[in-house]
Amino acid sequence: MTGFGKSILQLPTKKITIEVKSLNSKNLDLNARIPSQYREKELEMRKTIANTLERGKVDFGLYVEVTAEENSTKINEDIVKDYIKQLEAIYTNGETLEMMKMAVRMPDALKTERAEVDTEEFDIIREGLQEALKAIEDYRLDEGKALEKDFNIRIKNISNLLDDVIKIDPERIEVVKERLHKAVSELKEQVDENRFEQELVYYLEKFDITEEKVRLTNHLEYFVTALNSKDSNGKKLGFITQEIGREINTIGSKSNYAAMQQLVVQMKDELEKIKEQLLNIL
């Protein structure tokens, strides 16, 4: 499921921004952008994100903006003084300021001191990360509630259409019987009535949808049960949807009756909308 969380931390000498963005994915795919000074804490932050979000294509960014005088790059005084001494030996009439400008451009004139991550500072970052993850979880929860509402509406629509199928099923059987009687009468042949009735029963059994109606009802109820479960059931809902589609297709192929086939088309339309939304939670 999609989501976005952001936390801004204002420290005495810097502003730290934490951003977490999630897109739907069956597994966890975490991409992290972290400044080098916080690399030693990357594993811990990755673990925190993985335990909270569990899955999804996740982009995590930690951005630092220095707001006060804080510089980890220092002048290597001994080396610069040595460079100036060498330059004075070459340019006896040179100005000290100019030689200093030249010296600081020489190799190793500047050194970068790698600062250790301050414990108190990282505690604040840890809290900020939890805040961003809470925001993304709330975002996901809101989206999930909207999807749950839509799923319940679609399943109810399919259930109502199934009720309509059940209501017109006796009418369909009578229409099929009349069609067969008419076909036989048009042959202008004498037929044994008992034999005809046996063949009629056999033929009608091929178009009987009793089992499909029962199985489809069970699948719809199971879908709602799985939907209301607190477990992560995206894949299970996908499997149930496949079974629902199988029963709807079988009813359609057996119906042999235009009114029922129209209801089947409407059920398929509702099912396709469910499948589209399921892509957001698989």
N, C-alpha and C positions, 0 to 999 in steps of 0.2 A: 504494500500500500504506500501511497505517497505521503509526504509530510515534510515540514520545515521547522527547524528550531534555531533560535539565535539568542545569545547572551553577550552583553557588553559589560566588561569589568574595568572600572577606573581605579588604577593604582597610583601611588604617589608620583612615580616617574614614567608611567606608561599606560596606554589604553590597550586592553586585550579584547578582541572580538572572537567569539566562538560561534561557528555556524555548522549545522548538521542538516543535510538534505537527503531524503530517501525517496527512491522510486521502487516500483514493484519488481520483485525478483523472487524466484523459488528458493534461492540460497543467499547467504550473506556475501556481498561483494563490497568490501570497504576500501575506499581510496582516501588517504590522509595527506593533508598539506600542513606541515608543522615546521616552525623555525628550527634551525640546527641546535640552538641552545636547549631546546626541550626534547630532543631526540631520545634522551635516556628515559623519558617518561612516556614515550609513544606506545610501548607495549601495554602499559597499564591503561592508557586511555582507549586503545583499541579493544581491550578486554571489557572495559566498562560499556562501550558502545555495543559490542557483540551480545553481552548478557542482557542488555535492555531491549534492543531492537530485534535480535534473533535472526532476521533475514531482511533482504532488500538490497538494492544497489545504493550504497550509502557514500556520500561525499562529506568528509569532515575537514573543516578548515580552522586553524588557529592562527590569528593574525595579530601582530604586535606593532603598535605605533608608539614611539618614544615621545613623551610629552614634556620631559624635563631633561636637564643636562645629565646624560648618562652615556658614556662612550667607552666601548671595550677596546678601541684601537688606541695604542699608546706609542709615543716616540721612543725608539731605542736609543737612549742618550749616548751610550758609549760608542755605538757604531757611528752615529751622526757626528760626534766630536772627532772621531778618527778620520771621517771623510773630510771634515773642514780642515783638519791639520794637513791632510794630503793636498787639498786644494790650495791652501796658503803657500805650500812649498812650490806649487806650480805657478800660481798667480800671486806674485808678491805684492802687486798693487791693487788686488781685488778687494771689493767691499765685503765686509763680514756678512751682511744681510743677503747679498747675492749668492755668496758661497753656501750660506745656510739653505737657501732655496734650492740650490743644486744638490746639496747633501741629502735633503729629505726625499729627493726623487730617486736616490740610489737604492739598490737592492738591500733588503732587510733593515731599511731605515725606520720602518714602522712595524710594530708587532701587535697582533690581536690576542688579547687574553680571553680565554674561554671561561666565561662566568658559570659557576655552579648554579643549578636551579635552587632558588630559595624555598625552603620548606613551607613557610607561611604563604608565600606567593602561590606555590602549587596547590596548597589547600584551597585557596580562593579559586584557582582555575578548575580544580576538581568540582567545586560547588557550582561554578558556572556551566561546566559540562553537564552536570545533572539537571540544571535548569533548562538548558537547550534540549536535552533528551526528554524532559517532561513536556516541553512545548510540542515536540514532534509526536509524542505519544498521544497527547490531547488532540492533535491534528488528525492522527490516524483514527482515534476513537470516534471523533465526529464523522469522519468519512465512513467508518464502519457502521455507525448507527443509520446513516442515510442509505447505505447498501442493504442493511438488514430490512429496513422499511420497504425498499423496492422489491427485495426478494419475496417478502411475505405477500406483497400485492400480486406479484406475478404468479406465485404458487396458488394463491387464492383464486386468481383468474382461471388457471388451468383446472383447478378443482371444480369450479362452477361450470366450465365448459364440459368437463367429464360428466357432471350431473345432467347436463343437457343431452349428452351422448346416450346416457343410460335411459333417459326419458323417451327418446325417439327410437331406441333399439327395437321395441316390439313393432312399431310402425315399419321399421326397415325390414324386419323379418317377413311381415305380411306382404310388403312390396315385392320382395324377392320371390315369395311363393307365387304371387300372381304372375310375375314375369315368367316363371317356369311353366305354370299352367298354360299361359298364353303361347309359349314357345312350343309346347307339346301339341296343343290344339291346332296350331298352324301346320303341323306335320300331317294332320288328317289321318292319323294312324290310331288303331285300337290298341290301347295299352292296358295292361293288367293294373288295376287300381292299387292292389296291395304292393305290387312290385314298384309302382310309381311312388307310393308313400315311403317305401324303404329308401329308394334312391333320393327322394326329396330330403329325408332326414339326414342321410349321409352328406348331401350337398350343403345343407344348412349348417351342419357341424363344422364344415370347413370355414364358414363365415362367422362362427360363434366367437364372440369377443369377451366372454365372461371372465376367463383367466386374465386377459389383458386389463380389464377394468379393475379387477382385484389387485393385481400387481402394481398398476399405476397408482391406485389409491394408497397402497402401502409405501411406495417410493415417495410420494408427495408428503406423507406423514413423517417419513424418515428424514427427509430433507429439512423439514421444520425442526425436528428434534435435534439434528446435527447443528443447525443454525443457532439454536438456543443454548448449545453446549458452550462452556467456558474454554474448552480446548481450541487449539488452532486447527480448524477443519476445512481449510480451503481445498485441499486435494480430495478429501472425502466428499465434499459437496460436488466437486467436478465428476467424481465417479457416479454419484447418485444421479446427477443430471444426464449422464450417458444412458443410464438405465431408464430414466423417464422418457428420453428421446426414443429409445428402442420400443417401448410399449406404445407410444403415440404413433410411431411409424407402422407398427403391426396393426393397430386399430384402423389406420388409414388404408392399408393394403387389403384388409378384410371387409371393410365397410360396404363397398359395392353399392353405395347410396349417396347421392349428391349432397343431401342435407347434412349427413354425418361427415362427409369429407370436408365440407366447409368448416365445421367445428374443429376438425383435426388441423386444418390449415391455421386456424386462430391459435390453437394450442402450440403449434410449432413456432408461431410468431412470438408468443410469450416466452417459450423456452429459449429461443435465440437471444432475446433480451437478457435472460438470466445468464447465458453463457458469456455474453459480452461483458457483463459486470463481474463475472467470476474471474476474468483475467486480471482484475485488480487485487485479488486476494489469494491467488494460487501460490 
